[in-house]
Amino acid sequence: MGIRLQDYCNRYNIWLLLRPEQVIQPAHHRETFFWESIYFSLFAFANLNCDRSLYRTMLSAEKSFSILIPTWNNLPFLKLCIKSIRSHSRYHHQILVHVNEGSDGTLEWIKGQSDILYTHSSQNIGICYALNILANSATTDYIMYLNDDMYLCPEWDAVLVEEIEKLNHSNFFFSLTSIEMCPQSNCMIQGDFGSSYADFDEEKLLQDFNKTEFHDWHGATWAPNIVPKELWEKVGGYSIEFSPGMYSDPDFSMKLWKAGVRLFKGIGGSRVYHFGSVSVKRIKKNKGYYRFISKWGITNSIFSKKYLQRGQLYNGYLAEPEITLFTRISIFPKKVMALFQLG
């Protein structure tokens, strides 16, 4: 989030020679941040009640994740999404937004947000193109894909950082755990905190989001997800043949699988409230189901169940699955159908 040093100093009754409007966010503030850090060092440690963990967080001028957010005329949802990043992040992140059209006021609003790097297209170019464009400007070691109709819950990033620090490699793909009114899979938590920005019960969500015990799970695929930037670049980001986006998520996971990744983990303690695919309801669907079969020779369902074991209790790294002869035979008619559907 944008860390306001003055806010923390007020909280701990620490005198600090700073202008209150200074916010440590964009890259061009790093020089300012250096001097602010010096000031904070001098005065924070003079106060015995100062929270050292906050001090360590604030001294990190580097951003942790590059958060990519495609948006398409969803300004009220986007504002909530950005608010949740700013309010509920323990660490400092790079925020990148691609504005599709922006005719609802999104473009004007985003221009006024100094902590957000944005790109713009006059038409809706879809998820795949938007993510790839934004990824070119990512400056951190980790790329996170977040939908504009999602609201990040407190400590979402602290949990992810802890998981990443446990590893001694960068061959992983993590998903956060979504809270939804009507969960679409057993990877999600049921919770009703509103169906849109108009009836969103933010206060209740912040009180209850962490009350339901939920395990880590196999099968990371959907947004919000996070992957090392080097892996993103290795597999070429999101495949544009799946534009505007349907089935691009499992395709990305399959590309990671082919690249040798076997850690596809959903993190139960990192949570996000999802209003429910607001933009998807407005776009013309592609033939992603058949495109996936044509490209990989199996259905998304088989990939999710046999390879990723989606929704099952996480118990370690995945292994190469055994695909039975019966399963292979059952796929054949769908391969033929894919040929006809795709032309």
Secondary structure as the mmCIF struct_conf table of DSSP 4:
data_model
#
loop_
_struct_conf.conf_type_id
_struct_conf.id
_struct_conf.beg_label_comp_id
_struct_conf.beg_label_asym_id
_struct_conf.beg_label_seq_id
_struct_conf.end_label_comp_id
_struct_conf.end_label_asym_id
_struct_conf.end_label_seq_id
STRN STRN1 ILE A 3 ILE A 3
HELX_RH_AL_P HELX_RH_AL_P1 LEU A 5 ARG A 11
TURN_TY1_P TURN_TY1_P1 TYR A 12 ASN A 13
BEND BEND1 LEU A 18 LEU A 18
TURN_TY1_P TURN_TY1_P2 PRO A 20 GLU A 21
STRN STRN2 ILE A 24 ILE A 24
BEND BEND2 PRO A 26 PRO A 26
HELX_RH_3T_P HELX_RH_3T_P1 ALA A 27 HIS A 29
HELX_RH_AL_P HELX_RH_AL_P2 ARG A 30 ALA A 44
TURN_TY1_P TURN_TY1_P3 PHE A 45 ALA A 46
BEND BEND3 ASN A 47 ASN A 47
TURN_TY1_P TURN_TY1_P4 LEU A 48 ASN A 49
HELX_RH_AL_P HELX_RH_AL_P3 ARG A 52 MET A 58
TURN_TY1_P TURN_TY1_P5 LEU A 59 LEU A 59
BEND BEND4 GLU A 62 GLU A 62
BEND BEND5 SER A 64 SER A 64
STRN STRN3 SER A 66 TRP A 72
BEND BEND6 ASN A 73 ASN A 73
HELX_RH_AL_P HELX_RH_AL_P4 LEU A 75 HIS A 88
BEND BEND7 ARG A 90 TYR A 91
STRN STRN4 GLN A 94 ASN A 100
BEND BEND8 GLU A 101 GLU A 101
TURN_TY1_P TURN_TY1_P6 SER A 103 GLY A 105
HELX_RH_AL_P HELX_RH_AL_P5 THR A 106 LYS A 111
TURN_TY1_P TURN_TY1_P7 GLY A 112 GLY A 112
TURN_TY1_P TURN_TY1_P8 SER A 114 ASP A 115
STRN STRN5 ILE A 116 SER A 121
BEND BEND9 SER A 122 GLN A 123
HELX_RH_AL_P HELX_RH_AL_P6 GLY A 126 ALA A 135
TURN_TY1_P TURN_TY1_P9 ASN A 136 SER A 137
BEND BEND10 THR A 140 ASP A 141
STRN STRN6 TYR A 142 TYR A 145
TURN_TY1_P TURN_TY1_P10 ASP A 148 ASP A 149
STRN STRN7 MET A 150 LEU A 152
HELX_LH_PP_P HELX_LH_PP_P1 CYS A 153 CYS A 153
TURN_TY1_P TURN_TY1_P11 PRO A 154 GLU A 155
HELX_RH_AL_P HELX_RH_AL_P7 TRP A 156 LYS A 166
BEND BEND11 ASN A 168 HIS A 169
STRN STRN8 PHE A 173 GLU A 180
BEND BEND12 MET A 181 CYS A 182
BEND BEND13 GLN A 184 SER A 185
TURN_TY1_P TURN_TY1_P12 ASN A 186 CYS A 187
BEND BEND14 MET A 188 MET A 188
STRN STRN9 ILE A 189 GLN A 190
BEND BEND15 PHE A 193 PHE A 193
BEND BEND16 SER A 195 SER A 196
HELX_RH_3T_P HELX_RH_3T_P2 TYR A 197 ASP A 199
HELX_RH_AL_P HELX_RH_AL_P8 GLU A 202 ASP A 208
TURN_TY1_P TURN_TY1_P13 PHE A 209 ASN A 210
BEND BEND17 LYS A 211 THR A 212
STRN STRN10 TRP A 217 HIS A 218
BEND BEND18 TRP A 222 PRO A 224
STRN STRN11 ASN A 225 PRO A 228
HELX_RH_AL_P HELX_RH_AL_P9 LYS A 229 VAL A 235
TURN_TY1_P TURN_TY1_P14 GLY A 236 GLY A 236
BEND BEND19 GLY A 237 TYR A 238
HELX_RH_3T_P HELX_RH_3T_P3 ILE A 240 PHE A 242
TURN_TY1_P TURN_TY1_P15 SER A 243 PRO A 244
TURN_TY1_P TURN_TY1_P16 MET A 246 TYR A 247
HELX_RH_AL_P HELX_RH_AL_P10 SER A 248 LYS A 258
TURN_TY1_P TURN_TY1_P17 ALA A 259 GLY A 260
STRN STRN12 PHE A 264 HIS A 274
TURN_TY1_P TURN_TY1_P18 VAL A 278 SER A 279
HELX_RH_3T_P HELX_RH_3T_P4 VAL A 280 ARG A 282
BEND BEND20 ILE A 283 ILE A 283
HELX_LH_PP_P HELX_LH_PP_P2 LYS A 284 LYS A 285
HELX_RH_AL_P HELX_RH_AL_P11 GLY A 288 TRP A 296
BEND BEND21 GLY A 297 ILE A 298
HELX_RH_AL_P HELX_RH_AL_P12 ASN A 300 ILE A 302
HELX_RH_PI_P HELX_RH_PI_P1 PHE A 303 TYR A 307
BEND BEND22 LEU A 308 LEU A 308
TURN_TY1_P TURN_TY1_P19 ARG A 310 GLY A 311
BEND BEND23 GLN A 312 GLN A 312
STRN STRN13 LEU A 313 LEU A 313
HELX_LH_PP_P HELX_LH_PP_P3 TYR A 314 TYR A 314
BEND BEND24 GLY A 316 GLY A 316
HELX_RH_AL_P HELX_RH_AL_P13 LEU A 325 LEU A 342
#
